[in-house]
Amino acid sequence: MGKENINKVRRSVLKALAAAGAVSVLGGMGASSALAAISKVKMGFIYVGPRDDYGYNQSHFEGKTSVASMKWVKAVDEENVPETIEVVKTMESMINLDGVQVLFPTSFGYFDPHILKVAKKYPDVTFLHCGGLWDAKKHPKNVGSYFGYIDEPVYLSGVIAGHMSKTGKLGYIAAIPIPQVLRNINSFTLGARSVNPDITTNVVFTGGWANPVKEAEAANSMADQGIDVLTCHVDSPKVVVQTAEKRGIFSCGYHTNQSVLAPKGFLTGAEWNWSKVYSDYADMIKNGKKIPNLVRGGLKEGLVKSSPYGKAVTKKAKADAEVVRKKFMDGSMIVYKGPIKDNTGKTVIPAGKEYTQTDIWLESMNWLVEGVIGTTKG
Amino acid sequence: MTRELGKLLESIAIPVVALLVSLFLFSVFVSFSGANAFEVLGGIYRGAFGSWFSWQNTLVRAAPLMLTALCTALPARIGLIVIGGEGAMVIGGLFAALTGIYLDGLNPLLVISCMTLAGVITGGSWVAAMGALKHYRNVNETISSLLLNYIAIAILSFLVLGILRDPATLNNPSSYPIGEANMIGDIGDTSIHGGLLFGLAICIGLWFLMRRTIYGFAVDIVGGNIRAAQISGLPVGKLIILTCFLGGAAAGIAGVIEVAAVHGRANLSLNAGYGYAGILVAFLARHNPIAIIPVAILLGGIRASSGLLQRSFDLPDATTLVLQGIIFIVILASEALYGRIKWFQPKVTSNA
């Protein structure tokens, strides 16, 4: 114990010295570097899976590729980085060896404790996390989060699915019951039920973000039950979309455009538009602007989009979806508008109550809407 | 040349030559994919061992591999191919977190000791159960250990998504934290957590146990010829179960360290594949606990260099997987050379 205490004291002394050093550096040049334009913006991107997964990781890689094409940007990236001490080392390596000014660690599991830990150690580097909720009270100032209201294009997919389904049964293959996943399932179902109020969505949780075997099993068993439109929220929709095509049923994509995987049955899908987000950030850094800690946006802000309609989609379905899209674009569309009941019959949003997209309440969603067959227990 | 010296030289020379052959084959592969092989090899060296930063990066990745490798290496000495390190690690980490959450507030040293004990008992029992199934019911231990990995992960996600879930962890479901005070810190002023010391100490300790004690000798006899061991009256069943327990306990401690030194809570990141990487380490180290240390460092280094390869040469992460694969195959193939190279063999002398 004694030795440990000495070590602790020594460590805190060193920390104080390091902090003093950092302050003096800031005093000397911090003011000028914060305001002056930067000639070369260096950005680091970290993905938990492969760059070419037809899904979440690929969507970020596409964003990185697009921002890297600008001459004044240098972007480095790393794939398959686990949510362990390895991501800590990857971040430090990008900071120390590549001199990045801003880091985009994109997986949910990177945030707490890894980003928070490294951010405290490198106060001059900006850490922007995809999906996390930045909290001014708890989190360091050089950390921020960004995310898109992807449930808007998911709602549009639901509208299309509602038109195209003959059996009135939709299937949703999801990773784990967290708020962002539940919100997509609910928006998809609400979209479909806006067309046909009797429609149901079966949900299967696979228990992990990349479980291709379970995803294929779930897709096949759903096809066996007479479900005729499948969609999913897992890291890579590849298996689900391909299985749907093989079984001759429709599919809606997610994360990126999967139409090449299912030329016959692909209807549409919800996609991220990270190139917009990343080039906005690059501009802010270049011009020395202050980076906001929380960035959110939907179809209107261009953070998310729909995949082009597949061949099978009818004119009527397209026309209906486009009407709703227009309402999203002018801000008059509100998905979570009472009365809304959950699938246990309890009223979660009373009549007359509305939650607009920016409402943080929606980011802690823990219920499934009426018409969804499944539970939030997973 | 004495017999001992010849054996030692042989066991060093063959892996080194195998490693050089692997690097050559890898260079050929890299050249075909359009990169300059010398630069890439230089990049791997820089990323793994080129600076103090790289060394820390390498050692921190090597630490869990040392422990999970023991979970395959020890049972292998008694003749079982166990690949259940991932499950034992997950279970050990999960119960360590439970213990930490329950005891938070007591003396941190006591809490960490109890967490380690919980990891040892649960991880050890997890793999001991596979040994028992093998001995009493003749269930194939490779299959049972693989399947029990999935069960361990399912138990983890059931608890972490269910009763253990801290409602504040919205999008990355995790258990309640064990408390900042109960975390294992870094070694001195480095950024290497204390888990490395556990890895080194346990590898050395188990080497001593396996090579310098009667128990270790008995294990080698059972591994060499189980019938002979039974006839000579060794308690084969007990030895199998105990050896499996020790292997599982090592992997369990790897889980404890992930929780106590890295995450501070239990979540699905515990299932990061260290258990599977450990199998590779154990085979490359020929199931010798002391050889696990350099092999784990080598593999940790290769993993650490992946980032630099991706960023400097635009090569995919799979590049280092290819290198790992080539090394694995060449080293396994080189096993056939043991005892066949004359130079290492002692001169046959007849003491009639």
Boltz contact constraints between the chains, C-beta under 6 A:
constraints:
  - contact:
      token1: [A, 76]
      token2: [B, 311]
      max_distance: 6.0
  - contact:
      token1: [A, 78]
      token2: [B, 307]
      max_distance: 6.0
  - contact:
      token1: [A, 78]
      token2: [B, 310]
      max_distance: 6.0
  - contact:
      token1: [A, 79]
      token2: [B, 317]
      max_distance: 6.0
  - contact:
      token1: [A, 80]
      token2: [B, 317]
      max_distance: 6.0
  - contact:
      token1: [A, 82]
      token2: [B, 272]
      max_distance: 6.0
  - contact:
      token1: [A, 83]
      token2: [B, 269]
      max_distance: 6.0
  - contact:
      token1: [A, 84]
      token2: [B, 262]
      max_distance: 6.0
  - contact:
      token1: [A, 84]
      token2: [B, 269]
      max_distance: 6.0
  - contact:
      token1: [A, 84]
      token2: [B, 272]
      max_distance: 6.0
  - contact:
      token1: [A, 85]
      token2: [B, 60]
      max_distance: 6.0
  - contact:
      token1: [A, 85]
      token2: [B, 262]
      max_distance: 6.0
  - contact:
      token1: [A, 89]
      token2: [B, 57]
      max_distance: 6.0
  - contact:
      token1: [A, 90]
      token2: [B, 307]
      max_distance: 6.0
  - contact:
      token1: [A, 93]
      token2: [B, 307]
      max_distance: 6.0
  - contact:
      token1: [A, 108]
      token2: [B, 171]
      max_distance: 6.0
  - contact:
      token1: [A, 108]
      token2: [B, 172]
      max_distance: 6.0
  - contact:
      token1: [A, 109]
      token2: [B, 172]
      max_distance: 6.0
  - contact:
      token1: [A, 109]
      token2: [B, 269]
      max_distance: 6.0
  - contact:
      token1: [A, 113]
      token2: [B, 264]
      max_distance: 6.0
  - contact:
      token1: [A, 131]
      token2: [B, 171]
      max_distance: 6.0
  - contact:
      token1: [A, 178]
      token2: [B, 171]
      max_distance: 6.0
  - contact:
      token1: [A, 179]
      token2: [B, 170]
      max_distance: 6.0
  - contact:
      token1: [A, 180]
      token2: [B, 171]
      max_distance: 6.0
  - contact:
      token1: [A, 207]
      token2: [B, 157]
      max_distance: 6.0
  - contact:
      token1: [A, 364]
      token2: [B, 170]
      max_distance: 6.0
  - contact:
      token1: [A, 378]
      token2: [B, 161]
      max_distance: 6.0
